[in-house]
Amino acid sequence: MTPEQIKLVQQSFARVAPDAEEASQVFYTRLFEQAPEVRPLFKGDMRDQGKKLMAMLSTVVQGLNDLDALMPAIRALAVRHNDYKVEPAHYDHVGAALLWTFEQALGDAFTAETRDAWSEAYGVLAGAMIAASAEAR
């Protein structure tokens, strides 16, 4: 990722983070509408899941400046996802729901450049997670 892309992701996340609970609810609603087959993978309280999602996103967004340091945590998360039966195809659904959520939250501030930056960030992380998951199987 370029420094400008990292900056765009961090700035846009900072605008959404104060409404983290709402953003996570929008995200999961969209995810389950677009990919109902993933709903059974989520057990327990969805508010707690939303808090985990936003905490993970915060960690990732802040860690974009040093991806090498971030990767062990990303790989460990991917291995845990194996226990939940997450499949590689699920990452596409999550990415689409994530971009849509940011588009809804940011409105006109979700520019083409910001979308591209988020797509790049998500692609890097999802790729690493898919690879780590496959390696662990």
NORMOZI-V87176 format. One line per field, one symbol per residue. ss: DSSP state (H for helix, E for strand, - for the rest). phi: phi as a letter, one per 40 degrees, with the letter a starting at -180 (. if undefined). psi: psi as a letter, one per 30 degrees, with the letter a starting at -180 (. if undefined). Layout:
ss=???
phi=???
psi=???
//
This chain:
ss=--HHHHHHHHHHHHHHH--HHHHHHHHHHHHHHH-HHHHHH----HHHHHHHHHHHHHHHHHHHHHHHHHHHHHHHHHHHHHH----HHHHHHHHHHHHHHHHHHHHHH--HHHHHHHHHHHHHHHHHHHHHHHHH-
phi=.cdccccccccccdccdcbdccccccdcdcdcccadccdccbbgccccccccdccccccccccccaccccddcccccccccdccgcbdccccccccccccccccccfccccdccdcccccccccccdcccccccccc
psi=kleeeeeeeeeeeefeefheeeeeeeeeeeefefifffeffjlakfeeeeeeeeeeeeeeeffffieeffeeeeeeeeeefefghkleffeeeeeeeeeeeeeeefbffileeeeeeeeeeeeeeeeeeeeeeeef.
//
